[in-house]
Amino acid sequence: MTRIDATFARLRAEGRKAFVSYIMAGDPDLETSLAVLRGLPGAGVDIIELGVPFTDPMADGPTIQRAGQRALEGGMTLEKTLQIVRAFRQDNDATPIVLMGYYNPIYNRDVERFLADAVEAGVDGLIVVDLPPEEDDELCVPAQAAGLNFIRLATPTTDDRRLPAVLRHTSGFVYYVSITGITGSAEAQADDVAPEVARIKAATDLPVIVGFGIANPQAAETFARVADGCVVGSAIVKEIGARRPVDAVLAYVADLAAGAHRG
């Protein structure tokens, strides 16, 4: 059982929904991102998605694109991202960390080496948005053999013919993208999301977490109510990008988490 599996088991036993947060590694600098990362569990975050900056983030909206650019300009790399995870694990061995990004940095590092390093650092799962199920042997299958969850995205355009391929090697949870488009580009509607979540849950026993278009505690509560939890990314990254103090960012996250946990 991975930390992700254990977290969902605990939440089910407590009758609570999950709150997942996303931040970009190295944004606006290594020290600040590590301080935010370390504070997220205390703010109520159940699972952390840690973005790996990349030069061509095709699925990300302007807010996360800018965060990635700030991180890259500050010298952030995949190796330094793993160093951040190692530093986090010095004080926290319970909260799951999922690396989210693109395949190119992993490929350049070498898949076998990356997986060994990720496990050693304390990574629990991967979301790699530009590797479709047809390429599962490239990273997904080796990652799961190494003990990492591989989380896939389902979207409003994932129809019943495509869904089995998406779910085949998915583990940990399913990330349902509530809108068509890039991150932070629109507000989702719970009435549209609920039947899609039900359709996915009818095809898998995995938790289904809703992300994209959630920016306030009320929305977090609404979407957590129709799924097993929710993800907030762009809204948090926007607060970090505004150079707000770490305590203020974490207070904002705590409000979002409270909303999700009421769901």
N, C-alpha and C positions, 0 to 999 in steps of 0.2 A: 504494500500500500504506500503510495507516494504521499507527500505532504498535502497535495491537492486533494487526493482521495480522502485523507484523514480530516481535512478541513470541512469538506462537504458532509462527511459522516457526522461530525460534531454539530454542524449547523442543523442538519436534519433532526438530530436528537434534541436540540434546543428549540426546534420549531421556528428557526430564523432563516431569512434569505441572505444570500452572500452579497457583499459589496466588494467590487474589484476596482482598483484604481490603476491608472496608467500615468507614468512620468517618463521623460526622456533622460537616459543616462548622460551625465555631463552637462545638463542644462540648468542654469546658465553657465555653471562651472562644476568641476568635479566635487568640490567641497560642499557647495550648496545642495547639489542633487543627492549626495550621500546623507546630508542632514535631513532633507525631506524624506528620503527613503527610510531612514531609521525611525522617523516620527510617524510614519503611516500606520503601523499596527496600533499604536496608542491612540490614533485618531479614529479607530474603528474599521480599518481596512482588513479584509479577510484574505485577499489574494492580491499580489502586486504584479502588474505587468510593467516590465522595464524595457523601454524602447532602446534599440541599438541604432544609433544614427547612421544614415546612409545617404549617399549623394543623389539618389534618384528615387525618392519615396513616392511611388506612383499611386498608392492607395490613401495617402495622407493629405489632409486639407492644409490650408495656409498656416494655421496655428502650429501644428505639429511639424510641418516643413520648416518653419522658422526656428522651432526648438532644435531640430536636427542640425540646422545650419549653425546655430549658436554653439552647439556641442562640438561639431566638427572644427569650427574656427578656434575653439578652445583646446583642440588637440585630442578630443575623445576618440577612442578606437574600440574595437571589439575586445582587445586585451584589457584595456582600462575598464571597460564595462564589467568584465569578469572580476577585476580587482575590486570594484564597488560591491559586487555580490559577496566576495570573500570578506570584505570589511563589515558588511551587514551581518553576515553569519557569525561574527565574533560575539555578537550580543543577542542574536535571535536565531534559534534553530527550529522555529515552529512555523513561521509565516511563509507560505509558498511564494516563490518568485518565478514568473514566466517571462522569458526573453521574447520580445516581439520585434520583428523586423523583416529583413529580406535575405535572400539566399547568398548573394554575392560575397559578403564578408565571411560567411561560413565556408563557402567553397574555396575562397582564397586562403583561408587558414588551414584547410583540409578537414573533411568531415570527421574522420576518425579522431584526429587530434582535438578538434573543437568539442566533440561529445565528451571525450575524456576530461578535458579542461572544465567544461560546464558542470559535469557531475562533481568533480573535485571542488569547484568553487561553491557549490550549493544551489545550483539552478534546478528547478523542478519540472519545467515544461517549456515548450517552444510554440510560438505562433509565427509561421513563416508564410507571408501572405502571397508570395509569388511562386509557390510550388503547388501545382494542382495535384489532385489524387493520382493522376496518371504517372506522376513522378515520385510515388511513395517510396520506391526502393532507393531513391537518391538520398533521402534524409529521414523521412518519417519512420520507416521500418527500423533502420539502424538506431535512431533515437530511442524508440521504445525498447529495443533490445538492451540499450544502455541504462534503462531505468527512468527515462524522461517521458513525461506525458507529451503527446503531440496534439495540439488543439487546433481544430479546423473551424473556418468560418462558413456559416450558412447565410444566405442572403434572400431577399424577396424574390430573386430570380432563380433560386435553387428549387426546381420543380421535383415532382415525385420520381421522375426517371433519374435525375441527377443525385438526389439525396442519398441513396444507398452507397454510392461511390464516395461521397463526402464523409459519411459516417463509418466507412469500413475499417479504417485504422485510427480513427479519432479516439482519444482517451482523455481523461481528466474532466473536461466539459466541452460542450459545443457553444461557440460564440456566435450568437445570432445578430447579424448586422441589420439594424431595424430600418434602414433607409437605403435607397439606391444612390450611390455616389460616394464621395470621399468623406473622411472624418470631419466633423464640425460644420458640415455644409447645410444642415437643415434640422428641424426639430421632428422627432419621431412622434407617432400617434399610437397610443396604447391599443386603441380599438383595431388598428390594422395589425399590430404585432401579436395580439393574443391568439388568434386562430393559427398563425404561422408557428408560434411556439408549441401550441397543442399538436400540430401536425408533426413537428420534429420529435416531440416527446413520445408520440405514438410509435415512432420508429427506433427509439433508443432508450436505454435506461440511464444514460448520462444526464447530468444536470445541463440545463440550457440557460445561458446567461445572455442578457440583451445589452448591446452597446450601440454607440453612434447616436448623437442627437439628444443626449441627456445632460442637462446643465444646471439643475437646481434640485433641492431636496424633495420638492413635490413630484417632479418627474421621476426621480430615483425611486420614490415610494410607489408611484403608479406602475412603473415597469417591473419592479421587483415583485409586485403583486401578481403579475400575469406570467412570471417566469420563476427561475430558481435564484435570481439575483440580477444585478445590473453592473455595467462597467461605465465609469466616467473617465474620460481622457482629456479631450481638448479643453474642457472648461477648467480643469486643474492646471494643465500646461499653460493656459492663458494667464492664470494667476501667477505662476512662476515667471513667465515671460515679462510680466509687469514689474518684476523685481520687488514683489511684496516680501516682507520679512517671513522667515520660515514659520514662525509661530502663527502668523496670519494665514499662510497657505494651509497649515495643518488644521486651523480652526474652520476654514472653509471646507476642507475634506471631512472633518468631523460632522458638519451639518449634513453633507451629502450622505455619509455613512448612516447617520441616524435615520434619514429618510428611507434609505434602502432597507434598513432593519425593521422599519415599521411595516414594510410591504407584506 
